[in-house]
Amino acid sequence: MTPDRGGRDPADSERPDGRIRRASRRGVLAAGAAGLLAGCLVTSEEEGSDARQAGDGASGNDTDGDGASGNDTDGDDADGDGGGESDDDAGGGETTPDEVEPDGSGLVVTDATVLGVSDGGGRTTVRARLTVENAGRFEYGVVEFRVDAYATPAGSDERGAVGFDYVTRRFTGDDRFDGSRPRRFTVEITFPSRRTGVRPEPDRYAVDAAVRRAEPI
């Protein structure tokens, strides 16, 4: 396509009055700059949208985190409830031990009486009876006592140990040793007669008893 005479380009426009209107260089530059700015704005908006989406995703993770925190709380409650049940069980029923210490058994010897004394074959035997009460918190199936015998010479208030022995009693489930009533135990203590020059009379001898073993049932 050949230009018109006078060097006018077909792209040039004409006014109604016949004057030629050319697009100014300033207008072209302004249009180009506006296009560039528009592109920057679009890019900024897209970046902002991406940032918001990323932020929304982070917020979703936080929500999940809250959910996890809720699970942890539930776990703590479950553990707490479990511990509470254990404490309640421990407080509600006391575990019965296989054996208790003599001092903590609650068994009390309320009376120790010499029933008789016999002498023969170079040996003396003191026969005594113990009365025992159970003031403790357990019922017993087996109890054991050590019983010591003492001799008191005539005309003296001092007594000397002459021998000892053990007495053990077992109780069944139908006749367990509880606190309902006192129990009586009979024991015999035999020792060489040469240990004492005291006559074999009940009022010359005395006995003491102490708990050695107590097994709850």
The 8 nearest C-alpha neighbors of each residue, nearest first, counted from 0:
[[1, 2, 9, 3, 8, 10, 7, 4],
 [2, 0, 3, 8, 9, 4, 6, 7],
 [3, 1, 8, 6, 7, 4, 0, 9],
 [4, 2, 7, 6, 5, 1, 8, 9],
 [3, 5, 6, 2, 7, 1, 8, 9],
 [4, 6, 7, 3, 2, 8, 19, 1],
 [7, 5, 4, 3, 2, 8, 1, 9],
 [8, 6, 3, 5, 2, 9, 4, 11],
 [7, 9, 10, 11, 2, 6, 3, 1],
 [10, 8, 11, 7, 2, 3, 12, 1],
 [11, 9, 8, 12, 7, 21, 22, 13],
 [10, 12, 9, 8, 21, 20, 13, 19],
 [13, 11, 20, 19, 10, 14, 21, 9],
 [12, 14, 19, 18, 17, 20, 15, 11],
 [15, 13, 16, 17, 18, 19, 12, 20],
 [14, 16, 17, 13, 18, 19, 12, 20],
 [15, 17, 14, 18, 13, 19, 20, 12],
 [16, 18, 14, 15, 13, 19, 20, 12],
 [19, 17, 14, 16, 13, 20, 15, 12],
 [18, 20, 13, 12, 14, 17, 21, 11],
 [21, 19, 12, 13, 11, 18, 22, 14],
 [22, 20, 11, 23, 19, 12, 13, 10],
 [21, 23, 24, 20, 26, 27, 11, 25],
 [22, 24, 26, 25, 21, 27, 28, 20],
 [23, 25, 27, 26, 28, 22, 29, 21],
 [26, 24, 28, 23, 27, 29, 22, 30],
 [25, 27, 29, 23, 24, 28, 30, 22],
 [26, 28, 24, 30, 25, 29, 31, 23],
 [29, 27, 31, 25, 30, 26, 32, 24],
 [30, 28, 26, 32, 31, 27, 25, 33],
 [31, 29, 33, 27, 28, 32, 26, 34],
 [30, 32, 28, 34, 29, 33, 27, 35],
 [33, 31, 35, 29, 34, 30, 28, 36],
 [32, 34, 36, 30, 35, 31, 37, 29],
 [35, 33, 37, 31, 32, 36, 38, 30],
 [34, 36, 32, 38, 37, 33, 31, 39],
 [37, 35, 39, 33, 38, 34, 32, 40],
 [36, 38, 34, 40, 35, 39, 33, 41],
 [37, 39, 35, 41, 36, 40, 42, 34],
 [40, 38, 36, 42, 37, 41, 43, 35],
 [41, 39, 43, 37, 42, 38, 44, 36],
 [40, 42, 44, 38, 43, 39, 45, 37],
 [43, 41, 39, 45, 40, 44, 46, 38],
 [44, 42, 40, 46, 45, 41, 47, 39],
 [43, 45, 47, 41, 46, 42, 48, 40],
 [44, 46, 48, 42, 47, 43, 41, 49],
 [45, 47, 49, 43, 48, 44, 42, 50],
 [48, 46, 44, 50, 45, 49, 43, 51],
 [47, 49, 45, 51, 46, 50, 44, 52],
 [50, 48, 46, 52, 47, 51, 53, 45],
 [49, 51, 47, 53, 48, 52, 54, 46],
 [52, 50, 54, 48, 53, 49, 55, 47],
 [51, 53, 55, 49, 54, 50, 48, 56],
 [54, 52, 50, 56, 51, 55, 49, 57],
 [53, 55, 51, 57, 56, 52, 50, 58],
 [56, 54, 52, 58, 53, 57, 51, 59],
 [55, 57, 59, 53, 54, 58, 52, 60],
 [58, 56, 60, 54, 59, 55, 53, 61],
 [57, 59, 61, 55, 56, 60, 54, 62],
 [58, 60, 62, 56, 57, 61, 55, 63],
 [61, 59, 63, 57, 62, 58, 64, 56],
 [60, 62, 64, 58, 63, 59, 65, 57],
 [63, 61, 65, 59, 64, 60, 66, 58],
 [64, 62, 60, 66, 61, 65, 67, 59],
 [63, 65, 61, 67, 62, 66, 60, 68],
 [66, 64, 68, 62, 63, 67, 69, 61],
 [65, 67, 63, 69, 64, 68, 62, 70],
 [68, 66, 64, 70, 69, 65, 63, 71],
 [67, 69, 65, 71, 66, 70, 64, 72],
 [68, 70, 66, 72, 67, 71, 65, 73],
 [69, 71, 73, 67, 72, 68, 74, 66],
 [72, 70, 74, 68, 69, 73, 75, 67],
 [71, 73, 75, 69, 74, 70, 76, 68],
 [74, 72, 70, 76, 71, 75, 77, 69],
 [73, 75, 71, 77, 72, 76, 70, 78],
 [74, 76, 72, 78, 77, 73, 79, 71],
 [77, 75, 79, 73, 74, 78, 80, 72],
 [76, 78, 74, 80, 79, 75, 73, 81],
 [79, 77, 81, 75, 76, 80, 74, 82],
 [78, 80, 76, 82, 77, 81, 75, 83],
 [81, 79, 83, 77, 82, 78, 76, 84],
 [80, 82, 78, 84, 79, 83, 77, 85],
 [83, 81, 85, 79, 84, 80, 78, 86],
 [84, 82, 80, 86, 85, 81, 87, 79],
 [83, 85, 87, 81, 86, 82, 88, 80],
 [84, 86, 88, 82, 83, 87, 89, 81],
 [87, 85, 89, 83, 88, 84, 90, 82],
 [88, 86, 84, 90, 89, 85, 91, 83],
 [87, 89, 91, 85, 86, 90, 84, 92],
 [90, 88, 86, 87, 91, 92, 85, 93],
 [89, 91, 87, 88, 92, 86, 93, 85],
 [90, 92, 88, 89, 87, 93, 86, 85],
 [91, 93, 90, 89, 88, 94, 87, 95],
 [94, 92, 95, 89, 91, 90, 88, 96],
 [93, 95, 96, 92, 89, 97, 90, 91],
 [94, 96, 93, 97, 215, 137, 216, 98],
 [97, 95, 98, 94, 99, 215, 214, 216],
 [96, 98, 214, 215, 95, 99, 216, 213],
 [99, 97, 214, 96, 213, 215, 100, 212],
 [100, 98, 213, 104, 101, 214, 103, 96],
 [99, 101, 103, 102, 104, 98, 213, 212],
 [102, 100, 104, 103, 210, 211, 212, 99],
 [103, 101, 100, 104, 105, 210, 106, 99],
 [104, 102, 100, 101, 105, 99, 135, 106],
 [103, 105, 101, 106, 102, 135, 99, 100],
 [135, 104, 106, 134, 103, 133, 107, 102],
 [107, 105, 133, 104, 132, 134, 135, 131],
 [106, 108, 132, 131, 109, 105, 133, 134],
 [109, 107, 131, 110, 130, 132, 129, 106],
 [108, 110, 130, 131, 107, 132, 111, 129],
 [111, 109, 130, 108, 129, 112, 131, 128],
 [110, 112, 129, 128, 206, 130, 207, 113],
 [111, 113, 128, 127, 114, 110, 129, 206],
 [114, 112, 127, 115, 201, 126, 205, 128],
 [113, 115, 127, 126, 112, 201, 128, 116],
 [114, 116, 201, 126, 113, 125, 117, 127],
 [117, 115, 125, 199, 124, 201, 200, 126],
 [118, 116, 124, 123, 199, 125, 115, 119],
 [117, 119, 123, 122, 124, 199, 116, 121],
 [120, 118, 121, 122, 123, 117, 192, 124],
 [121, 119, 122, 118, 123, 192, 191, 117],
 [120, 122, 192, 119, 191, 123, 118, 193],
 [123, 121, 191, 192, 120, 119, 190, 118],
 [122, 124, 118, 192, 190, 189, 117, 191],
 [125, 123, 189, 117, 188, 116, 126, 118],
 [126, 124, 116, 188, 187, 115, 189, 127],
 [125, 127, 187, 115, 114, 186, 113, 116],
 [128, 126, 113, 114, 186, 112, 185, 187],
 [127, 129, 185, 112, 184, 111, 186, 113],
 [130, 128, 111, 184, 183, 110, 185, 131],
 [129, 131, 183, 110, 109, 182, 108, 111],
 [132, 130, 108, 182, 181, 107, 109, 183],
 [133, 131, 181, 107, 106, 134, 182, 108],
 [132, 134, 106, 178, 135, 105, 177, 107],
 [133, 135, 105, 106, 178, 132, 136, 107],
 [105, 136, 134, 133, 137, 104, 106, 178],
 [135, 137, 134, 138, 105, 104, 133, 178],
 [138, 136, 135, 215, 139, 177, 104, 216],
 [139, 137, 177, 176, 215, 216, 175, 140],
 [140, 138, 215, 176, 216, 214, 141, 175],
 [139, 141, 170, 216, 169, 215, 175, 214],
 [140, 142, 169, 214, 139, 168, 213, 170],
 [143, 141, 213, 212, 168, 167, 214, 169],
 [142, 144, 167, 212, 211, 166, 210, 168],
 [145, 143, 210, 211, 166, 209, 165, 146],
 [144, 146, 165, 209, 208, 164, 211, 210],
 [145, 147, 208, 163, 164, 207, 165, 144],
 [148, 146, 163, 207, 206, 162, 208, 145],
 [149, 147, 206, 162, 205, 163, 161, 160],
 [150, 148, 160, 159, 205, 161, 204, 158],
 [149, 151, 204, 158, 159, 203, 152, 160],
 [152, 150, 158, 203, 204, 157, 153, 159],
 [153, 151, 197, 155, 154, 150, 203, 158],
 [152, 154, 155, 151, 197, 203, 156, 198],
 [153, 155, 152, 156, 151, 157, 203, 197],
 [156, 154, 157, 153, 152, 151, 158, 203],
 [155, 157, 158, 151, 154, 152, 153, 159],
 [158, 156, 155, 151, 159, 152, 150, 154],
 [157, 159, 151, 150, 149, 156, 160, 152],
 [158, 160, 149, 150, 161, 151, 157, 148],
 [159, 161, 149, 148, 162, 150, 158, 147],
 [160, 162, 149, 148, 194, 159, 150, 190],
 [163, 161, 148, 190, 147, 160, 188, 189],
 [164, 162, 147, 146, 188, 148, 145, 165],
 [163, 165, 146, 188, 145, 147, 166, 162],
 [166, 164, 145, 144, 146, 167, 143, 163],
 [165, 167, 144, 143, 186, 145, 168, 164],
 [168, 166, 143, 142, 144, 165, 169, 141],
 [169, 167, 142, 141, 143, 170, 166, 184],
 [168, 170, 141, 140, 142, 171, 167, 139],
 [171, 169, 140, 175, 174, 141, 176, 168],
 [170, 172, 174, 173, 175, 140, 169, 176],
 [171, 173, 175, 174, 170, 216, 140, 176],
 [172, 174, 171, 175, 170, 176, 140, 216],
 [175, 173, 171, 172, 170, 176, 177, 140],
 [174, 176, 170, 172, 171, 140, 177, 139],
 [175, 177, 139, 138, 140, 170, 174, 178],
 [178, 176, 138, 179, 175, 133, 139, 137],
 [179, 177, 133, 180, 134, 132, 176, 181],
 [178, 180, 177, 181, 133, 176, 132, 134],
 [179, 181, 178, 182, 132, 177, 133, 176],
 [182, 180, 132, 131, 130, 183, 133, 179],
 [183, 181, 131, 130, 132, 180, 184, 176],
 [184, 182, 130, 129, 131, 128, 185, 181],
 [183, 185, 129, 128, 130, 186, 182, 166],
 [186, 184, 128, 127, 129, 183, 187, 126],
 [185, 187, 127, 126, 166, 128, 184, 188],
 [188, 186, 126, 125, 127, 124, 189, 185],
 [187, 189, 125, 124, 164, 163, 126, 162],
 [190, 188, 124, 123, 125, 187, 122, 162],
 [189, 191, 123, 122, 162, 192, 124, 188],
 [192, 190, 122, 193, 194, 121, 123, 189],
 [191, 193, 122, 123, 194, 121, 195, 190],
 [194, 192, 195, 191, 196, 121, 122, 190],
 [195, 193, 192, 191, 161, 196, 190, 162],
 [196, 194, 193, 197, 192, 161, 150, 191],
 [195, 197, 198, 193, 194, 192, 152, 150],
 [198, 196, 195, 152, 199, 150, 151, 203],
 [197, 199, 200, 196, 203, 152, 195, 153],
 [200, 198, 116, 117, 118, 197, 201, 203],
 [199, 201, 203, 202, 198, 116, 115, 204],
 [202, 200, 115, 203, 204, 116, 113, 114],
 [201, 203, 204, 200, 205, 113, 151, 199],
 [204, 202, 151, 201, 200, 150, 152, 205],
 [205, 203, 150, 149, 201, 202, 151, 148],
 [204, 206, 149, 148, 113, 150, 203, 207],
 [207, 205, 148, 147, 149, 111, 146, 208],
 [206, 208, 147, 146, 111, 148, 209, 205],
 [209, 207, 146, 145, 144, 147, 206, 210],
 [208, 210, 144, 145, 211, 146, 207, 108],
 [211, 209, 144, 101, 212, 143, 145, 208],
 [210, 212, 144, 143, 101, 145, 209, 213],
 [213, 211, 143, 142, 210, 101, 214, 144],
 [212, 214, 142, 98, 141, 99, 104, 215],
 [213, 215, 98, 141, 139, 97, 140, 142],
 [216, 214, 139, 138, 140, 137, 98, 97],
 [215, 140, 139, 138, 214, 175, 172, 137]]
